[in-house]
């Protein structure tokens, strides 16, 4: 309601596997932690005119980048521990 987005757009995001819709008593809901992601997708689609296929690709790339960043942080932490042991 806040963004005045059509329900069909949210349904299409769900069909692409980009979001998860919860059904309760014939009503559809989004999980609150999904809202920032959905808002980004809304901006990509309506402001930048990116189609759903493009949003899907961008979402997958961002997910991979986040995963790689977590791996880098883990490796850096392990390296720091190793370096600290060497200096002792």
N, C-alpha and C positions, 0 to 999 in steps of 0.2 A: 504493500500500500504506500509506504513512504516514498519509494522511487517511482511509483505509478508504472510498474512493469507488468506486462501481460503474463497471465498464467502459462500461456503456451511457451514463452521463452524459458521459464523455470522448468517446465516439463521437458523441453528439448535439452536443457543442461543435464537433467536427470537421465534422459535417454542416452546421452553421450557418455554417461558414467562420470560426469564432472562433479555432481553433487548427489547427496542422498536425501530422499524425501521420506518423511515418516508419515504413515497413515494412522489416524486415530479417529474413530467414529465418523468415517467418510470425509474427514478434513485432512488437508495436507499441510505438513509443517517442515521447516528446515531446522537442523540442529543449530543452536546459537553460535557455536564455534565456526560454522560454515559461512556466517554472514560476511565477514571481511572478504573472503574468497569470492562469494557471489557478487558483492559490490564491485570488485575488480573486474569480474566478467561482464557485469552490466556496463561499466564504463568502456571496456574494450569494444563491446558490441555497439552500443548506442553512440558513444562519443568518437571512437576511432573507426567505426564501421567495419569491424573485424567480424567475419562470419563464424559460425559455430565450429567449423573445421579448423579455422585459424586459432580460435580460443582453445580448442582441444590440444593442438600442437604446442601453443604457448604454455598451457597448464602442465603438459608433460615435461617440457623443457625446464620450467621452473622447479618442478618436483625433482628432476634429475640434478639440477644445480644445487638444490637444498641438500639432497642426499650426499653429493660430492663434498659439499662444504662441511657436513657433519663428519664425513670420513677424514677430511683434511684436519679438522680440529682434533679428532681422536688420535691420528698419527702424530700430530704436533705435541699433544700431551704425553704420548708414549716416548717420543724423542726427548722431551724435557726430562722425564724421569730417568731415562738412560744417561743423559748428559750429567744430571745431578749425581748419579751413582759414580760416574767416572771422576768427578771432581772431589769426591770424598776420600 
